[in-house]
Amino acid sequence: MTVSPQDSALNSFDFERELYELVHETAPRLFAVVVEYHDGPGEFGKDAAVVAWGLAHDDGVADVTRVDGGSRLRLAAAENVARYFGRADGESPRVVWLAPEAGAPVAPAA
């Protein structure tokens, strides 16, 4: 079946909305690598610092960049950052995921 350019069904296609949804469906998830510092066994949360930022992709691979401008890492999974951060005594690394903003618009305003 051939559709003419004057067909109203063709005009109802919203390319901008489709593009926006494609980007949001395929976007990597953002996370921070936080190191908690403690004084003794079991005493966490005394102090903390964000030491890196990462992007986790759909295939599980994560790209991590240190905030101090140091090396970049490509990891099989975001959870593997513990091998590279917070390895000293009194430090405990963790991944903190950033959730999408509540109430974020579904599509850009026209």
C-alpha positions as CSV (number, residue, x, y, z in Angstrom):
1,M,0.0,0.0,0.0
2,T,1.3,3.4,-0.9
3,V,0.8,6.4,1.5
4,S,0.5,9.8,0.0
5,P,2.2,12.8,1.8
6,Q,-1.3,14.2,2.4
7,D,-2.3,11.2,4.5
8,S,-3.2,12.3,8.0
9,A,-1.6,9.1,9.4
10,L,1.7,10.3,8.1
11,N,1.3,13.7,9.8
12,S,0.6,12.1,13.2
13,F,4.1,10.6,13.4
14,D,6.0,12.6,16.0
15,F,9.7,12.2,15.1
16,E,10.9,14.4,18.0
17,R,9.1,12.2,20.5
18,E,10.4,9.0,18.9
19,L,13.9,10.3,18.9
20,Y,13.6,11.4,22.6
21,E,12.3,7.9,23.6
22,L,15.0,6.2,21.6
23,V,17.7,8.2,23.5
24,H,16.2,7.5,26.9
25,E,15.7,3.8,26.2
26,T,19.3,3.3,25.2
27,A,21.0,5.7,27.5
28,P,23.7,4.2,29.9
29,R,23.0,4.4,33.6
30,L,25.1,6.9,35.6
31,F,26.7,6.0,38.9
32,A,29.2,7.4,41.4
33,V,32.0,5.5,43.0
34,V,32.1,6.5,46.6
35,V,34.8,5.6,49.2
36,E,33.7,5.6,52.8
37,Y,36.4,6.1,55.4
38,H,36.2,4.6,58.9
39,D,38.4,4.5,62.0
40,G,37.9,0.9,63.2
41,P,36.2,-2.4,62.3
42,G,32.5,-2.0,61.5
43,E,32.6,1.8,61.8
44,F,31.6,3.0,58.4
45,G,30.1,6.3,57.3
46,K,32.4,8.6,59.3
47,D,33.4,10.4,56.1
48,A,33.1,9.7,52.3
49,A,34.2,11.1,49.0
50,V,33.2,10.6,45.4
51,V,36.3,9.3,43.7
52,A,34.9,8.4,40.2
53,W,31.9,8.5,37.9
54,G,30.8,5.8,35.7
55,L,28.4,4.8,32.9
56,A,26.9,1.3,32.8
57,H,25.8,0.1,29.4
58,D,23.1,-2.3,28.5
59,D,25.6,-5.1,27.9
60,G,26.8,-4.7,31.5
61,V,30.1,-3.1,30.6
62,A,31.0,0.0,32.6
63,D,33.3,2.9,31.8
64,V,34.7,4.6,34.9
65,T,36.6,7.9,35.1
66,R,38.4,9.1,38.2
67,V,37.5,12.6,39.4
68,D,41.2,13.4,40.0
69,G,41.9,13.1,36.3
70,G,43.7,9.8,36.6
71,S,43.2,6.7,34.5
72,R,40.0,5.6,32.9
73,L,38.7,2.0,33.4
74,R,36.5,-0.3,31.3
75,L,35.1,-3.0,33.5
76,A,32.9,-6.0,32.8
77,A,30.5,-4.8,35.4
78,A,30.1,-1.6,37.6
79,E,30.3,-3.7,40.7
80,N,33.9,-4.6,39.9
81,V,35.1,-1.1,40.9
82,A,35.9,-2.4,44.4
83,R,39.0,-3.9,42.9
84,Y,40.4,-0.5,41.9
85,F,39.1,1.9,44.7
86,G,39.2,1.9,48.5
87,R,41.7,-0.8,48.9
88,A,43.6,0.8,51.8
89,D,42.8,-0.1,55.4
90,G,39.9,2.0,56.7
91,E,38.3,2.4,53.3
92,S,35.2,0.8,51.8
93,P,34.2,1.5,48.2
94,R,30.6,1.3,46.9
95,V,28.6,2.1,43.8
96,V,25.8,4.7,44.2
97,W,23.4,4.7,41.3
98,L,21.7,7.9,40.2
99,A,18.0,7.3,39.6
100,P,16.2,9.1,36.8
101,E,14.6,12.3,38.1
102,A,11.1,11.8,39.4
103,G,8.6,13.7,37.3
104,A,11.0,14.1,34.3
105,P,9.1,14.9,31.1
106,V,8.4,12.0,28.8
107,A,9.2,14.1,25.8
108,P,10.6,17.6,25.2
109,A,8.1,20.4,25.3
110,A,7.1,21.6,21.9
